[in-house]
Amino acid sequence: MRATAGASSARRAIAVDGKSLRGSRTTDTAARHVMAACDQVTSVVLADTDVDGKTNEITRFQPLLDQIGDLRDTVITADALHCQREHVTYLAERGAHWILTVKGNQPHLHNQLAALPWRAVPDATRDTDRGHGRREIRTLKVLTISTGIDFPHAIQALQIPRRRHRLDQPKRFTTETVYAITDLQVHQARPAQLAAWIRGHWHIENKIHWVRDVTYDEDRSQIRTGTGPEVMAALRNAAIGALRTAGITNIAAGTRHHARDSRRPLALLGII
């Protein structure tokens, strides 16, 4: 599905993320996998593509974003799998910026980031989330990279400590420290904006994948023939996008409302 992102004075941010279609698994084949590029503000899927068993998400990154006509000044966020040199070279050619998570699949780079003098860096932002019986406290530290980081176009390093606890066990915390890198310079994005884009990427899991699983029961779909699973995933993305574009935030309620009258989906799409 393609859509136009909502107007904003800030840079557009697009989250790239993948999802396995669990119900498409058979005794002989693995579950199908799809990738999507989702506008962080509108939560509308701008492009999607399948990832067949002969390839992986890394090789489908560029074909996915090739479906979006103009990426100039757009910020692309992606998880650690996509912290790849060829990806940032491609994005530079498209005039896009990026924020990439760094984890153990890039051990050398991860060790370089962890070794930076973070203790001397003050917290740039701090925010708290509550939900699902848990509380999470996130802080963000930002450090301009001068030397010692072996990754092309990287300008700033980010450290995001995340402390979580159950609301009924306030003294039992778990802590996870996440690192990221970006080509954005200090004057191009304030720390609060960087934190918002990182948080926005994590929220795509709830706004797209969770909705497809819970509202549309995607993981129990038994459609397995040919490209059926990928087509159905694209149709679910299209339905979610149409509802969100119309200002509907409760996708389950919006789906039920439009299912009660066959004219309502046509009106939603501007057909009647």
FENSULQUI-V605430 format. One record per pair of residues at least 6 apart in sequence whose ideal C-beta (glycine too) atoms are under 6 Angstrom apart, sorted by the first residue. I is the first residue (numbers start at 0). GAP is how many residues later the second one is. If there is no record, write none. Layout:
BEGIN
I_GAP / I_GAP
END
This chain:
BEGIN
0_44 / 0_236 / 0_237 / 0_240 / 2_41 / 2_43 / 2_238 / 4_7 / 4_34 / 4_37 / 5_35 / 5_36 / 7_33 / 10_62 / 10_64 / 11_62 / 12_27 / 12_62 / 12_184 / 13_23 / 13_60 / 13_62 / 14_23 / 14_25 / 14_62 / 14_186 / 14_189 / 15_21 / 15_62 / 16_187 / 17_15 / 17_17 / 17_39 / 18_15 / 18_190 / 19_11 / 19_13 / 20_10 / 20_11 / 20_208 / 21_9 / 21_197 / 22_196 / 22_197 / 22_198 / 22_199 / 23_7 / 23_8 / 23_200 / 23_205 / 24_6 / 31_197 / 32_18 / 33_14 / 33_16 / 33_196 / 33_199 / 34_14 / 34_16 / 34_22 / 34_25 / 34_29 / 35_9 / 35_12 / 36_9 / 36_10 / 36_27 / 37_7 / 37_166 / 37_170 / 38_7 / 39_160 / 41_202 / 42_164 / 42_201 / 43_197 / 43_200 / 44_192 / 44_196 / 45_22 / 46_17 / 46_20 / 46_21 / 47_186 / 47_189 / 48_11 / 48_14 / 48_15 / 49_180 / 50_6 / 50_9 / 56_24 / 60_21 / 60_26 / 61_28 / 70_23 / 70_25 / 71_23 / 73_22 / 74_22 / 74_122 / 75_15 / 75_20 / 75_22 / 76_22 / 76_120 / 76_124 / 77_22 / 78_22 / 79_21 / 79_23 / 79_25 / 82_17 / 82_19 / 82_23 / 84_67 / 87_64 / 87_65 / 90_7 / 91_61 / 96_86 / 96_87 / 97_85 / 98_81 / 98_83 / 98_98 / 99_81 / 100_79 / 101_7 / 101_8 / 101_11 / 101_77 / 108_42 / 111_37 / 112_44 / 112_66 / 115_27 / 115_41 / 117_23 / 117_41 / 120_20 / 120_22 / 122_16 / 123_16 / 123_18 / 123_67 / 124_15 / 124_66 / 124_67 / 124_70 / 125_13 / 126_11 / 127_9 / 128_7 / 132_33 / 132_34 / 133_30 / 133_32 / 134_30 / 134_32 / 135_28 / 136_26 / 137_24 / 138_22 / 139_20 / 139_51 / 139_55 / 140_18 / 141_14 / 141_16 / 141_49 / 142_14 / 143_12 / 144_9 / 144_12 / 152_30 / 153_27 / 154_28 / 154_30 / 155_26 / 156_24 / 157_22 / 158_20 / 159_18 / 160_16 / 161_14 / 162_10 / 162_12 / 163_10 / 164_7 / 164_8 / 210_29 / 210_40 / 211_6 / 211_24 / 212_6 / 214_36 / 214_37 / 215_20 / 222_6 / 222_9 / 239_11 / 241_26 / 242_8 / 242_11 / 245_22 / 247_6 / 257_6 / 257_7 / 265_6
END
